[in-house]
Amino acid sequence: MDKLDHGRDGPGGDAVSRRGFLAGAAALGGSAALAARAASAAETKVEAIKKAGILRLGLAGGAPSDSLDPISYADSVMIVVGRGLFNGLVELTPEGAVKPELAANWEPKDGARTWIFNLRKSVKFSNGQEFTADDAVASLNRHRTGKSLASRDLRAVTDIKKLDKYQFQISLDVADADFPYVLTDCRLLMTPEGFKNWSKPVGTGAYLLDKFEPGVQVALKKAPDYWRSSEGRGNFDAADITVLAENSERVNALVAGQVDVINRVDPRTVALLQKTPKIEALHASSGWHPVMAMQVDRPPFDNPDFRLALKYAIDRELILRTLFAGFGAIGNDHPVPPNDPYFNKELPQRRHDPDRAAYYLKRSGLGDSQLLLEASEAAFSGAPEAAALAQAGAKQAGFKMQIRNDPTEGFWENVWLKAPFVESYWSGRPAATHILALAYGAESPLNETHWRNDQFEKLLAAAKSEIDEAKRKPYIWEMQAMLHEQGGAIIPLFRDWIDARRDAISGYAARGGSELANGYILDKAFLKA
């Protein structure tokens, strides 16, 4: 389980949409540099950038165990710090597109089982060493072990090898037309080959480390001659990050002018912030979603009518309104969010319908079943309350449901993946095929609903190997329909990310991805001139 709770792009960046990326890969040899020209300049409002100042962030998501080694990044503070110190090969844009970062372009071969990456030339690390394919190969190989939180997304990689100074090749054991999206992972950052001194990190990013107190504060200073400076990136003289775990701490610090940007704003606080002069709240659609997972190979959840009955019994709108103040989108029992280009918009939206739920419960013949829904704050903030709302809806349809509120300690080790009916969450993935494979693939160790369907596996394999979007879209749509009708996951909603900032800060907008400009806030933000 990905436990990350975890923008206008800066001027000068060319984005590759999914459509452009796939078409470009087929027609232009996958050259992102060429396919990127499809980005619309009309969408970008040009603002004057002030190349100065100190950006002050008050963030949740820091811990005393934090490390500067990207292999360990698990939450927002270190993700933001990592994006400031280092660069990745491929960047995820706010629109859910991929664009070149340290990779200049890429090309799929062998039906998307082999990928050739060409690197930018003349990019230097902060120690003056030039970034080359040796560094890229070594940086990626570090994450192929179980010690890295990115290792699960690299399991399909069988080999990474240098071809020349600025080119390397990645080989996969199965085709993956969306593989460049894997390389947008916040941990897959580039460092010099053999680098080990993480107390003094060396990267190609816009900033250098000045001070590091894990779980307390991180201070960064501007790196000289940042290679993206001409693109409107890396605009501050320095950045200070203060770890503020409580929402009230963050909001008070922002209102008092002690910080410029905060993350994870409680939805119930947004109205207050919107009335505060010189402060604006930003909310963006995301793939983050809570799940009530039913193991479909254990009774009574092995009965498809029983599962359908529960899906109709849940009042999704009430959960969204009560726990998230309406900041999100209603879910439809599959993991692809409405802002994803591959979202199946033709599926009827499932709504709270006690009568229909009662009908399917009666048809299942299992109306006397005693249900136990396992909930815990460890799953997500508000999980016990969501369980109580689910219980109330189920009662209207005739279900007999009890709730167990499990302690946070040991929940992921002892309850999740073991209990037949349990709450959890997923942070989502940039590519629909990746979240479908990770959460519902037959071979995935994180398949919490025990969903195994031969037709689903055939569709998944076909979608991952097809670079023609017109051909692969029906595969992804059909997988969503199968989970919607037959799957064991009740997905009531997709939560918005909510940040807030002082109005003097600009450079990024709230459009999908994850919080704080997909972690790129230090790279993209600037003071208005």
SELUMTI-947511 format. One record per residue (C-alpha): residue in three letters; chain; x, y, z. Coordinates in Angstrom, 3 decimals. Layout:
// residues N
PT   rest   kette       east      north         up
PT    ALA       A          X          Y          Z
...
// end
This chain:
// residues 529
PT   rest   kette       east      north         up
PT    MET       A      0.000      0.000      0.000
PT    ASP       A      1.296      3.392     -0.893
PT    LYS       A      1.003      5.334      2.356
PT    LEU       A      1.820      8.713      0.798
PT    ASP       A     -0.776     11.222      1.895
PT    HIS       A      1.291     12.825     -0.001
PT    GLY       A      0.545     24.284    -11.110
PT    ARG       A      0.888     25.898    -13.859
PT    ASP       A      4.183     24.719    -15.252
PT    GLY       A      6.942     27.269    -15.241
PT    PRO       A      7.539     29.074    -18.509
PT    GLY       A      9.489     27.208    -21.122
PT    GLY       A      8.384     23.617    -20.373
PT    ASP       A      6.886     21.489    -23.147
PT    ALA       A      4.436     18.845    -21.964
PT    VAL       A      3.526     15.545    -23.590
PT    SER       A     -0.094     14.530    -23.039
PT    ARG       A     -0.987     10.842    -22.931
PT    ARG       A     -2.449     11.195    -26.404
PT    GLY       A      0.605     13.062    -27.652
PT    PHE       A      2.984     10.683    -25.933
PT    LEU       A      1.422      7.550    -27.388
PT    ALA       A      0.969      9.013    -30.854
PT    GLY       A      4.483     10.405    -30.753
PT    ALA       A      5.921      7.084    -29.692
PT    ALA       A      4.263      5.404    -32.631
PT    ALA       A      4.747      8.020    -35.315
PT    LEU       A      7.851      9.892    -34.227
PT    GLY       A      9.945      7.180    -32.662
PT    GLY       A      8.859      8.247    -29.161
PT    SER       A     10.780     11.517    -29.238
PT    ALA       A      9.295     13.573    -26.417
PT    ALA       A     11.204     16.584    -27.679
PT    LEU       A      9.145     16.458    -30.879
PT    ALA       A      5.817     15.327    -29.460
PT    ALA       A      6.006     18.008    -26.779
PT    ARG       A      5.209     20.738    -29.288
PT    ALA       A      1.513     19.946    -28.847
PT    ALA       A      1.382     21.883    -25.555
PT    SER       A     -0.967     24.835    -25.801
PT    ALA       A      0.553     28.219    -25.022
PT    ALA       A     -2.977     29.591    -24.743
PT    GLU       A     -3.458     27.696    -21.460
PT    THR       A     -0.548     29.443    -19.773
PT    LYS       A     -0.944     32.927    -18.416
PT    VAL       A      2.483     34.546    -18.426
PT    GLU       A      3.358     36.299    -15.183
PT    ALA       A      6.406     38.365    -14.332
PT    ILE       A      8.797     36.360    -12.168
PT    LYS       A     10.775     37.829     -9.309
PT    LYS       A     14.061     35.916     -9.045
PT    ALA       A     14.603     36.530     -5.348
PT    GLY       A     13.224     35.997     -1.866
PT    ILE       A     12.796     33.146      0.570
PT    LEU       A      9.945     30.663      0.179
PT    ARG       A      8.617     29.613      3.581
PT    LEU       A      6.628     26.382      3.738
PT    GLY       A      4.700     25.031      6.719
PT    LEU       A      4.113     21.372      5.916
PT    ALA       A      2.621     18.226      7.332
PT    GLY       A      4.335     15.005      6.382
PT    GLY       A      7.683     15.139      8.172
PT    ALA       A      9.125     12.762     10.783
PT    PRO       A     12.243     12.343     12.963
PT    SER       A     13.110      9.298     10.859
PT    ASP       A     13.349     11.351      7.648
PT    SER       A     16.488     10.869      5.555
PT    LEU       A     17.929     12.786      2.622
PT    ASP       A     18.430      9.533      0.722
PT    PRO       A     15.665      9.367     -1.953
PT    ILE       A     15.375      5.624     -1.408
PT    SER       A     13.452      6.357      1.803
PT    TYR       A     11.077      9.159      0.784
PT    ALA       A      7.607      8.361      2.097
PT    ASP       A      5.860     11.650      2.774
PT    SER       A      5.461     15.231      1.657
PT    VAL       A      8.332     17.045      3.376
PT    MET       A     11.061     14.842      1.937
PT    ILE       A      9.337     14.679     -1.442
PT    VAL       A      9.439     18.480     -1.655
PT    VAL       A     13.034     18.583     -0.390
PT    GLY       A     14.051     15.893     -2.880
PT    ARG       A     12.542     17.788     -5.805
PT    GLY       A     14.537     20.833     -4.698
PT    LEU       A     17.895     19.051     -4.380
PT    PHE       A     17.640     16.603     -7.272
PT    ASN       A     15.960     16.047    -10.632
PT    GLY       A     14.332     12.988    -12.128
PT    LEU       A     14.446     11.743    -15.686
PT    VAL       A     10.761     12.350    -16.481
PT    GLU       A      8.422     14.973    -15.036
PT    LEU       A      4.714     14.561    -14.335
PT    THR       A      2.775     17.694    -15.224
PT    PRO       A     -0.359     18.980    -13.460
PT    GLU       A     -2.436     17.749    -16.403
PT    GLY       A     -1.251     14.171    -15.887
PT    ALA       A      1.165     14.313    -18.803
PT    VAL       A      4.815     13.295    -19.012
PT    LYS       A      7.526     15.690    -20.140
PT    PRO       A     11.318     15.492    -20.349
PT    GLU       A     13.354     16.419    -17.304
PT    LEU       A     16.925     15.053    -17.297
PT    ALA       A     15.909     12.719    -20.106
PT    ALA       A     15.784     14.640    -23.388
PT    ASN       A     13.549     12.068    -25.094
PT    TRP       A     12.737      8.365    -25.180
PT    GLU       A     11.684      5.659    -27.593
PT    PRO       A      9.880      2.316    -27.101
PT    LYS       A     11.038     -0.797    -28.936
PT    ASP       A      9.998     -4.469    -29.044
PT    GLY       A      6.349     -3.647    -28.459
PT    ALA       A      7.127     -1.439    -25.431
PT    ARG       A      9.289     -4.076    -23.710
PT    THR       A     12.460     -2.085    -24.346
PT    TRP       A     12.917      1.633    -23.778
PT    ILE       A     15.778      3.801    -25.020
PT    PHE       A     16.396      7.043    -23.095
PT    ASN       A     18.550      9.886    -24.387
PT    LEU       A     19.864     12.305    -21.762
PT    ARG       A     20.328     16.045    -21.799
PT    LYS       A     23.943     17.034    -22.331
PT    SER       A     26.070     19.419    -20.282
PT    VAL       A     23.952     19.147    -17.114
PT    LYS       A     26.190     19.235    -14.056
PT    PHE       A     25.807     18.092    -10.471
PT    SER       A     26.397     20.574     -7.671
PT    ASN       A     29.964     19.218     -7.287
PT    GLY       A     30.756     20.157    -10.914
PT    GLN       A     30.597     16.599    -12.258
PT    GLU       A     28.675     16.125    -15.524
PT    PHE       A     25.517     14.019    -15.423
PT    THR       A     25.835     10.988    -17.744
PT    ALA       A     24.293      7.600    -18.446
PT    ASP       A     26.540      6.008    -15.800
PT    ASP       A     24.801      8.130    -13.172
PT    ALA       A     21.323      7.394    -14.524
PT    VAL       A     21.922      3.626    -14.592
PT    ALA       A     23.389      3.596    -11.081
PT    SER       A     20.634      5.832     -9.676
PT    LEU       A     17.865      3.609    -11.030
PT    ASN       A     19.522      0.335    -10.040
PT    ARG       A     19.630      1.470     -6.399
PT    HIS       A     15.833      1.336     -6.379
PT    ARG       A     15.499     -2.205     -7.713
PT    THR       A     16.032     -3.652     -4.239
PT    GLY       A     13.368     -4.058     -1.575
PT    LYS       A     14.956     -1.256      0.467
PT    SER       A     13.458      1.348     -1.851
PT    LEU       A      9.804      2.299     -1.702
PT    ALA       A      9.970      2.590     -5.503
PT    SER       A     11.082     -1.015     -5.968
PT    ARG       A      7.589     -2.427     -6.542
PT    ASP       A      7.092     -0.198     -9.599
PT    LEU       A     10.402     -1.424    -11.045
PT    ARG       A      9.677     -5.130    -10.655
PT    ALA       A      9.133     -5.518    -14.397
PT    VAL       A     12.667     -4.209    -15.098
PT    THR       A     15.050     -7.017    -16.040
PT    ASP       A     18.049     -4.932    -17.067
PT    ILE       A     19.315     -1.352    -17.211
PT    LYS       A     22.425     -0.768    -19.278
PT    LYS       A     24.445      2.096    -20.681
PT    LEU       A     24.580      2.388    -24.495
PT    ASP       A     26.817      5.451    -24.671
PT    LYS       A     27.670      8.492    -22.573
PT    TYR       A     24.220     10.045    -22.951
PT    GLN       A     22.029      7.051    -23.725
PT    PHE       A     20.844      4.004    -21.793
PT    GLN       A     18.349      1.182    -22.208
PT    ILE       A     15.744     -0.311    -19.870
PT    SER       A     14.442     -3.821    -20.579
PT    LEU       A     11.144     -5.121    -19.153
PT    ASP       A      9.854     -8.657    -18.731
PT    VAL       A      6.394     -7.527    -19.893
PT    ALA       A      5.317     -4.764    -22.239
PT    ASP       A      4.377     -1.423    -20.677
PT    ALA       A      3.331      1.404    -22.965
PT    ASP       A      3.076      3.654    -19.890
PT    PHE       A      6.549      2.926    -18.525
PT    PRO       A      7.773      6.592    -18.638
PT    TYR       A      5.142      7.331    -15.992
PT    VAL       A      7.015      4.996    -13.624
PT    LEU       A     10.029      7.289    -13.867
PT    THR       A      8.026     10.239    -12.496
PT    ASP       A      8.175      8.580     -9.055
PT    CYS       A      9.318     11.064     -6.409
PT    ARG       A     12.126      8.711     -5.323
PT    LEU       A     13.671      8.021     -8.734
PT    LEU       A     16.022     10.988     -8.571
PT    MET       A     19.473     11.239    -10.119
PT    THR       A     22.689     11.291     -8.072
PT    PRO       A     26.314     10.624     -9.036
PT    GLU       A     27.329      7.002     -9.552
PT    GLY       A     28.498      5.499     -6.277
PT    PHE       A     27.356      8.472     -4.179
PT    LYS       A     26.800      7.607     -0.491
PT    ASN       A     27.318     10.697      1.673
PT    TRP       A     23.657     11.638      2.209
PT    SER       A     24.477     14.165      4.915
PT    LYS       A     25.923     16.302      2.110
PT    PRO       A     23.680     15.560     -0.882
PT    VAL       A     24.887     16.193     -4.425
PT    GLY       A     22.257     16.679     -7.112
PT    THR       A     21.342     18.636    -10.214
PT    GLY       A     18.463     20.518     -8.551
PT    ALA       A     17.806     24.201     -8.007
PT    TYR       A     18.929     24.185     -4.362
PT    LEU       A     21.697     23.061     -2.027
PT    LEU       A     21.254     21.812      1.523
PT    ASP       A     21.850     24.413      4.234
PT    LYS       A     20.295     22.826      7.343
PT    PHE       A     18.528     19.531      8.088
PT    GLU       A     16.689     18.710     11.325
PT    PRO       A     14.542     15.645     10.536
PT    GLY       A     10.932     16.157     11.531
PT    VAL       A     11.594     19.791     12.490
PT    GLN       A     13.079     21.995      9.775
PT    VAL       A     14.899     21.937      6.449
PT    ALA       A     16.694     24.953      4.994
PT    LEU       A     17.899     25.164      1.401
PT    LYS       A     19.886     27.780     -0.496
PT    LYS       A     20.013     28.572     -4.192
PT    ALA       A     22.387     26.500     -6.302
PT    PRO       A     24.504     28.452     -8.790
PT    ASP       A     23.916     28.004    -12.522
PT    TYR       A     20.809     25.827    -12.266
PT    TRP       A     20.291     24.248    -15.678
PT    ARG       A     16.539     25.069    -15.709
PT    SER       A     16.854     28.681    -14.601
PT    SER       A     16.090     29.974    -18.105
PT    GLU       A     12.803     28.005    -18.031
PT    GLY       A     11.588     30.021    -15.051
PT    ARG       A     12.570     27.317    -12.551
PT    GLY       A     14.398     27.625     -9.231
PT    ASN       A     13.432     31.227     -8.557
PT    PHE       A     14.080     31.781     -4.845
PT    ASP       A     17.300     32.660     -3.085
PT    ALA       A     16.425     30.162     -0.372
PT    ALA       A     13.653     27.992      1.017
PT    ASP       A     12.730     27.201      4.610
PT    ILE       A     10.500     24.241      5.431
PT    THR       A      9.007     23.970      8.909
PT    VAL       A      7.262     20.724      9.879
PT    LEU       A      3.823     21.536     11.319
PT    ALA       A      1.869     18.373     11.979
PT    GLU       A     -1.465     19.895     13.024
PT    ASN       A     -3.856     21.651     10.653
PT    SER       A     -4.425     24.441     13.181
PT    GLU       A     -0.666     25.068     13.407
PT    ARG       A     -0.352     25.373      9.654
PT    VAL       A     -3.399     27.593      9.223
PT    ASN       A     -2.389     29.899     12.076
PT    ALA       A      1.150     30.213     10.711
PT    LEU       A     -0.194     31.120      7.265
PT    VAL       A     -2.700     33.670      8.567
PT    ALA       A     -0.025     35.231     10.809
PT    GLY       A      2.331     35.626      7.862
PT    GLN       A      4.938     33.234      9.312
PT    VAL       A      4.810     30.948      6.264
PT    ASP       A      3.846     31.448      2.616
PT    VAL       A      2.411     28.030      1.723
PT    ILE       A      0.800     25.167      3.645
PT    ASN       A     -0.441     21.749      2.609
PT    ARG       A     -3.213     19.357      3.674
PT    VAL       A     -5.725     22.006      4.549
PT    ASP       A     -8.683     20.553      6.429
PT    PRO       A    -11.648     20.959      4.043
PT    ARG       A    -13.656     22.513      6.877
PT    THR       A    -11.043     25.293      7.084
PT    VAL       A    -11.253     26.347      3.452
PT    ALA       A    -14.195     28.730      3.943
PT    LEU       A    -12.276     30.578      6.647
PT    LEU       A     -9.165     30.914      4.508
PT    GLN       A    -11.150     32.144      1.537
PT    LYS       A    -12.380     35.053      3.665
PT    THR       A     -8.864     35.943      4.836
PT    PRO       A     -7.232     38.805      2.882
PT    LYS       A     -4.194     37.945      0.766
PT    ILE       A     -4.647     34.176      1.173
PT    GLU       A     -6.020     31.719     -1.342
PT    ALA       A     -6.880     28.036     -1.052
PT    LEU       A     -6.065     25.779     -4.007
PT    HIS       A     -7.789     22.456     -4.501
PT    ALA       A     -7.045     19.911     -7.203
PT    SER       A     -8.559     16.633     -8.323
PT    SER       A     -6.524     13.578     -7.453
PT    GLY       A     -6.422      9.813     -7.652
PT    TRP       A     -6.435      9.452     -3.851
PT    HIS       A     -9.371      7.312     -2.797
PT    PRO       A    -10.570      5.420      0.269
PT    VAL       A    -11.581      1.810     -0.180
PT    MET       A    -13.885     -0.577      1.637
PT    ALA       A    -12.296     -3.795      0.434
PT    MET       A    -14.267     -7.035      0.279
PT    GLN       A    -12.252    -10.223     -0.306
PT    VAL       A    -14.209    -11.799     -3.148
PT    ASP       A    -13.047    -15.340     -2.406
PT    ARG       A    -14.437    -15.376      1.152
PT    PRO       A    -18.121    -15.665      2.095
PT    PRO       A    -20.378    -13.782      1.992
PT    PHE       A    -18.372    -11.564     -0.366
PT    ASP       A    -17.927    -14.399     -2.870
PT    ASN       A    -21.536    -13.747     -3.890
PT    PRO       A    -21.694    -11.022     -6.602
PT    ASP       A    -25.259    -10.005     -5.671
PT    PHE       A    -24.186     -9.484     -2.072
PT    ARG       A    -21.329     -7.244     -3.222
PT    LEU       A    -23.658     -5.238     -5.461
PT    ALA       A    -26.089     -4.814     -2.597
PT    LEU       A    -23.370     -3.301     -0.409
PT    LYS       A    -22.266     -0.971     -3.197
PT    TYR       A    -25.778      0.444     -3.525
PT    ALA       A    -26.161      0.701      0.259
PT    ILE       A    -23.256      3.136      0.713
PT    ASP       A    -24.157      6.832      0.675
PT    ARG       A    -21.162      8.203     -1.223
PT    GLU       A    -22.394     11.776     -1.375
PT    LEU       A    -22.887     11.819      2.396
PT    ILE       A    -19.347     10.562      3.046
PT    LEU       A    -17.872     13.146      0.655
PT    ARG       A    -19.926     15.956      2.164
PT    THR       A    -19.402     14.961      5.810
PT    LEU       A    -15.704     14.063      5.834
PT    PHE       A    -14.339     16.170      2.983
PT    ALA       A    -16.780     19.116      2.835
PT    GLY       A    -17.510     18.228     -0.778
PT    PHE       A    -13.906     18.674     -1.949
PT    GLY       A    -13.666     15.678     -4.221
PT    ALA       A    -15.549     13.585     -6.764
PT    ILE       A    -17.954     10.700     -6.281
PT    GLY       A    -16.364      7.302     -6.878
PT    ASN       A    -17.778      4.513     -9.028
PT    ASP       A    -16.088      1.417     -7.548
PT    HIS       A    -13.033      1.385     -9.789
PT    PRO       A     -9.703      3.203     -9.180
PT    VAL       A     -9.543      5.489    -12.240
PT    PRO       A    -10.506      9.052    -11.221
PT    PRO       A    -12.727     11.354    -13.313
PT    ASN       A     -9.780     13.610    -14.233
PT    ASP       A     -7.865     10.718    -15.839
PT    PRO       A     -7.924     10.692    -19.670
PT    TYR       A     -8.880      7.005    -19.559
PT    PHE       A    -11.815      7.457    -17.170
PT    ASN       A    -14.844      5.539    -18.433
PT    LYS       A    -17.419      8.317    -18.570
PT    GLU       A    -20.078      6.054    -20.062
PT    LEU       A    -20.499      3.966    -16.917
PT    PRO       A    -23.652      4.904    -14.993
PT    GLN       A    -22.756      6.604    -11.726
PT    ARG       A    -23.742      4.380     -8.811
PT    ARG       A    -25.761      6.241     -6.199
PT    HIS       A    -27.117      5.487     -2.742
PT    ASP       A    -30.211      3.343     -3.371
PT    PRO       A    -31.467      1.407     -0.294
PT    ASP       A    -34.306     -0.213     -2.265
PT    ARG       A    -31.998     -1.580     -4.929
PT    ALA       A    -29.531     -2.650     -2.249
PT    ALA       A    -32.315     -4.523     -0.457
PT    TYR       A    -33.290     -6.185     -3.746
PT    TYR       A    -29.793     -7.523     -4.409
PT    LEU       A    -29.381     -8.549     -0.758
PT    LYS       A    -32.570    -10.589     -0.962
PT    ARG       A    -31.493    -12.104     -4.294
PT    SER       A    -28.183    -13.168     -2.746
PT    GLY       A    -29.977    -15.223     -0.106
PT    LEU       A    -27.462    -13.980      2.470
PT    GLY       A    -29.540    -11.405      4.316
PT    ASP       A    -28.754    -12.954      7.709
PT    SER       A    -24.973    -12.609      7.253
PT    GLN       A    -23.146    -10.836     10.084
PT    LEU       A    -20.630     -8.328      8.706
PT    LEU       A    -17.606     -6.863     10.449
PT    LEU       A    -15.994     -3.819      8.840
PT    GLU       A    -12.481     -3.177     10.163
PT    ALA       A    -11.638      0.543     10.400
PT    SER       A     -8.725      2.533     11.765
PT    GLU       A     -7.328      6.049     11.673
PT    ALA       A     -4.209      4.352     10.287
PT    ALA       A     -6.132      3.686      7.067
PT    PHE       A     -6.921      7.366      6.542
PT    SER       A     -8.023     10.313      8.640
PT    GLY       A    -11.752      9.913      9.231
PT    ALA       A    -11.898      6.186      8.435
PT    PRO       A    -13.936      5.295     11.553
PT    GLU       A    -16.444      8.039     10.711
PT    ALA       A    -16.667      6.767      7.119
PT    ALA       A    -17.314      3.275      8.478
PT    ALA       A    -20.107      4.584     10.705
PT    LEU       A    -21.746      6.313      7.732
PT    ALA       A    -21.431      3.107      5.711
PT    GLN       A    -23.001      1.182      8.569
PT    ALA       A    -25.969      3.569      8.675
PT    GLY       A    -26.553      3.229      4.942
PT    ALA       A    -26.247     -0.554      5.093
PT    LYS       A    -28.770     -0.720      7.929
PT    GLN       A    -31.364      1.010      5.733
PT    ALA       A    -31.041     -1.846      3.235
PT    GLY       A    -31.305     -4.590      5.860
PT    PHE       A    -27.619     -5.446      6.378
PT    LYS       A    -26.347     -6.526      9.788
PT    MET       A    -23.010     -4.741     10.052
PT    GLN       A    -20.699     -4.165     12.987
PT    ILE       A    -17.588     -1.976     13.071
PT    ARG       A    -14.289     -2.638     14.773
PT    ASN       A    -12.041      0.392     15.285
PT    ASP       A     -8.545     -1.049     15.241
PT    PRO       A     -5.557      0.734     16.810
PT    THR       A     -3.262      2.555     14.409
PT    GLU       A     -0.211      0.587     15.532
PT    GLY       A      0.016     -2.667     13.635
PT    PHE       A     -2.977     -1.990     11.371
PT    TRP       A     -1.088     -2.371      8.080
PT    GLU       A      0.792     -5.459      9.311
PT    ASN       A     -2.003     -7.271     11.150
PT    VAL       A     -5.345     -6.204      9.687
PT    TRP       A     -4.967     -4.965      6.122
PT    LEU       A     -4.716     -7.819      3.567
PT    LYS       A     -5.953    -10.210      6.276
PT    ALA       A     -9.453     -9.083      7.270
PT    PRO       A    -12.191     -9.993      4.746
PT    PHE       A    -13.817     -6.537      4.960
PT    VAL       A    -11.508     -3.612      5.740
PT    GLU       A    -11.005      0.069      5.026
PT    SER       A     -7.821      1.254      3.315
PT    TYR       A     -6.771      3.833      0.756
PT    TRP       A     -4.733      4.277     -2.417
PT    SER       A     -2.853      7.393     -3.443
PT    GLY       A     -3.450      6.544     -7.097
PT    ARG       A     -0.990      6.335     -9.967
PT    PRO       A     -0.333      8.664    -12.924
PT    ALA       A     -1.222      5.902    -15.412
PT    ALA       A     -4.526      4.025    -15.240
PT    THR       A     -2.895      0.732    -16.229
PT    HIS       A     -0.507      0.991    -13.271
PT    ILE       A     -3.154      1.424    -10.564
PT    LEU       A     -5.275     -1.303    -12.166
PT    ALA       A     -2.316     -3.697    -12.129
PT    LEU       A     -1.089     -2.786     -8.650
PT    ALA       A     -4.433     -2.921     -6.852
PT    TYR       A     -6.269     -5.581     -8.903
PT    GLY       A     -3.700     -7.579    -10.862
PT    ALA       A     -3.778    -11.314    -10.131
PT    GLU       A     -0.066    -11.415     -9.340
PT    SER       A      0.062     -8.250     -7.231
PT    PRO       A      0.842     -8.894     -3.550
PT    LEU       A     -1.234     -5.786     -2.747
PT    ASN       A     -4.438     -7.123     -4.311
PT    GLU       A     -6.550     -6.475     -1.217
PT    THR       A     -9.860     -7.717     -2.675
PT    HIS       A     -8.351    -10.979     -4.035
PT    TRP       A     -9.784    -10.067     -7.446
PT    ARG       A     -8.613    -12.603    -10.009
PT    ASN       A    -10.258    -12.698    -13.414
PT    ASP       A     -8.764    -14.170    -16.574
PT    GLN       A    -10.519    -11.733    -18.908
PT    PHE       A     -9.340     -8.807    -16.789
PT    GLU       A     -5.748    -10.080    -17.024
PT    LYS       A     -6.000    -10.375    -20.819
PT    LEU       A     -7.341     -6.827    -21.071
PT    LEU       A     -4.610     -5.522    -18.768
PT    ALA       A     -1.868     -7.187    -20.800
PT    ALA       A     -3.380     -5.856    -24.025
PT    ALA       A     -3.626     -2.314    -22.662
PT    LYS       A     -0.050     -2.302    -21.388
PT    SER       A      1.365     -3.500    -24.701
PT    GLU       A     -0.675     -1.241    -27.004
PT    ILE       A      0.798      2.176    -27.829
PT    ASP       A     -2.106      3.139    -30.112
PT    GLU       A     -4.474      5.057    -27.841
PT    ALA       A     -7.553      4.381    -29.958
PT    LYS       A     -6.977      0.653    -29.537
PT    ARG       A     -5.988      0.601    -25.860
PT    LYS       A     -8.777      2.865    -24.545
PT    PRO       A    -11.537      0.210    -24.886
PT    TYR       A     -9.415     -2.238    -22.886
PT    ILE       A     -9.079      0.192    -19.985
PT    TRP       A    -12.749      1.135    -20.143
PT    GLU       A    -13.818     -2.512    -20.008
PT    MET       A    -11.611     -3.183    -16.960
PT    GLN       A    -13.298     -0.309    -15.146
PT    ALA       A    -16.711     -1.708    -16.063
PT    MET       A    -15.764     -5.156    -14.753
PT    LEU       A    -14.645     -3.776    -11.394
PT    HIS       A    -17.689     -1.503    -11.226
PT    GLU       A    -20.074     -4.441    -11.645
PT    GLN       A    -18.201     -7.424    -10.222
PT    GLY       A    -15.241     -6.184     -8.176
PT    GLY       A    -14.828     -6.279     -4.429
PT    ALA       A    -13.889     -2.638     -3.850
PT    ILE       A    -16.353     -0.016     -2.685
PT    ILE       A    -14.745      3.287     -3.715
PT    PRO       A    -17.018      6.066     -2.486
PT    LEU       A    -14.974      9.075     -3.619
PT    PHE       A    -11.766     10.648     -4.869
PT    ARG       A    -10.420     13.312     -2.527
PT    ASP       A     -9.077     16.682     -3.656
PT    TRP       A     -5.663     17.907     -2.568
PT    ILE       A     -5.990     21.252     -0.790
PT    ASP       A     -3.063     23.651     -0.362
PT    ALA       A     -3.178     27.293      0.658
PT    ARG       A     -0.779     30.146     -0.038
PT    ARG       A     -0.282     33.863      0.347
PT    ASP       A     -1.289     35.657     -2.839
PT    ALA       A      2.238     36.968     -3.440
PT    ILE       A      3.256     33.414     -4.393
PT    SER       A      2.575     32.138     -7.895
PT    GLY       A      4.046     29.793    -10.496
PT    TYR       A      1.849     26.753    -10.015
PT    ALA       A     -1.857     25.992    -10.182
PT    ALA       A     -4.101     23.319     -8.702
PT    ARG       A     -4.727     20.855    -11.506
PT    GLY       A     -4.529     17.199    -10.567
PT    GLY       A     -1.532     15.094     -9.673
PT    SER       A     -0.651     15.487     -6.014
PT    GLU       A     -0.184     18.281     -3.531
PT    LEU       A      2.299     21.133     -3.792
PT    ALA       A      2.564     21.045     -7.591
PT    ASN       A      3.298     17.307     -7.633
PT    GLY       A      6.114     18.046     -5.178
PT    TYR       A      7.735     20.565     -7.556
PT    ILE       A      6.781     23.678     -5.602
PT    LEU       A     10.409     24.645     -4.831
PT    ASP       A     11.230     24.335     -8.519
PT    LYS       A      8.177     26.098     -9.955
PT    ALA       A      6.969     28.731     -7.493
PT    PHE       A      8.029     32.364     -7.561
PT    LEU       A      7.260     35.715     -6.000
PT    LYS       A      5.113     37.932     -8.180
PT    ALA       A      7.178     40.795     -9.526
// end
